Amino acid sequence: MKKILNSLVVACAVIAGAAHAAFPERTITIVVPYAPGGAADALARQLGVRMGAKLGTSVIIDNRPGASGTIGQAFVARAPADGYTMLYDATPFSINPSLYANLSFTGKSFQPLSLVSLSPNVLIVRKESPIKDQKDLVAKAKAEPGKLTFASGGSGTVQRLAAELYRQGLNLDMLHVPYKSGGPAISDVMGGQVDFMFGTLAASNPLVSSGKLRALAISSPKRSPLLPDVPTVAESVLPGYEAYEWNGLLLPAGTPDAVVQQLHKAVAESLQDEELKKRFADMGAQPVGNTPAEFADFLQKESAKWSAVIRKGNIKVD
């Protein structure tokens, strides 16, 4: 009897090992909780193709937009923790818990896999604006409290919070003008209906390069290769200022470590692809590919930062 039990234990171990070794056996789905056509969607598709080649399987994109990404986030939080469903998310993942009550998931519902990319925002004004640089902007805001206006794609967006972090850091009184998305917000900055905004680099750079907008500052600690003559916020008026649009991959909590490591290897190797690096760079994104532990630490710091900004600014979702 003892020999039979021992044989069963060995057999189970062999079967379990074979199951791990076989991953992936079928198509992997990357859920993007935003609409097709946006920056996150475009970058996820580029990465998914290369990950599929590394893993020897198909990787498909499933767009599940709505409620600032929380619909797609909830879907992945409920998915089986087997490595076949991933979440390709962005900065709202760090913001939403401080804005939405009664979410069906928490940060502990996910296993961070890797920070994929970082992209700064750009402080932009219309080309005819009398505001020539950040010192002009700060002086105008202090001379006319409550009159200077800034746009965003909505109260829960990083564009809004980047401006709010700026406002709080400089102790300025300015009026927020929310829009339903970033496109109309940038259009009204160009049209002069709103004074300025922190636009995404991907959307702002073509308009800056064509002379339709003027860039006053970049939100990263270092200048962007796409706008090398544009100073950072930190070097000009607010030391320590930093705000990013980030993209990253997460899995449902409880995904086996062997699967996590295999997927992470595929992400890290894919981000070394020269063509992919160029595509990311063209969109103003810097590839990262850090470890699950490093990404978890990054998420913790991002969540704490934006939670403090939201609380101090008494920010509510529209």
Secondary structure, DSSP 8 states (H G I E B T S, - for coil): -HHHHHHHHHHHHHHHHHHHHH---S-EEEEESS-TTSHHHHHHHHHHHHHHHHHTS-EEEEE---GGGHHHHHHHHHS-SSSSEEEEEETHHHHHHHH-SS-S--GGGEEEEEEEEEEEEEEEEETT-S--SHHHHHHHHHHSTTT-EEEES-TTSHHHHHHHHHHHHHT---EEEE-SSHHHHHHHHHHTSSSEEEEEHHHHHHHHHTTSEEEEEESSSS--TTSTTS-BHHHHT-TT---EEEEEEEEETT--HHHHHHHHHHHHHHTT-HHHHHHHHHTT-EE----HHHHHHHHHHHHHHHHHHHHHHT----
